[in-house]
Amino acid sequence: MDVDELKQNIVTASHILHQQGIAAAFGHVSARIPGTNTFIFPPRMSPALVRKDNLLTLDVDGNQLSGDGRPNTEFWIHARIYQARPDVHRSAMFIHRACVVLGSLGETIRPLHASGAVFKNDVQVFDPITLIRTRELGDDVAKTSGRMARCYCAATASTSPTKTSGASASMTLWMEEAANYQLRAMSAGKPRYFTPEELQVIYPQVSGEEVSNRAWEYFSSRLES
């Protein structure tokens, strides 16, 4: 995939997440330029307004290499995850309403439905109540997400590093869905969460790239219509 295609993927993912109600004025999707420590990142604007011609290029040290305008102030989340995780090629950060509520309750995502199983029991919580606007805090988020790739910041937002734009958009949507189901179950009684043994069975069935590609195809078509 060339840089032009990467940019179009970021635009599509940004617009999908806006259309699906995850993003309004805030949030951002990025993509690593293959084989480099640089990444494509949106300027400081709503994901609904992201276009190929207004995207920026940054590096993992926070330098802006190309593009006009200022980057979103929490670019350090993306920069330091890309530095710490050479295997990560996409990253998304959005304010998930349900995840915020779970975080305030001292909870993390505990799967109880099929799509939620993609998170297993690996979603970490980053506790400091602050925007991630420094290199040091970006490093802390990267350490919190660790090898499990996903975390959310209590009372602020979630981050979901992945390998493709389709997976990034899908994971972002599924994280909010899983948190919503969990909160509803908690409010009704004692949830029946998947056991470790059940997660071992269902995780391979729902985590494949063909699953996120199918979701990407559907949500992309909704944009076109």
Order of alpha helices (4+ residues) and beta strands (2+ residues): alpha-beta-beta-beta-beta-alpha-beta-alpha-beta-alpha-beta-beta-alpha-alpha-alpha
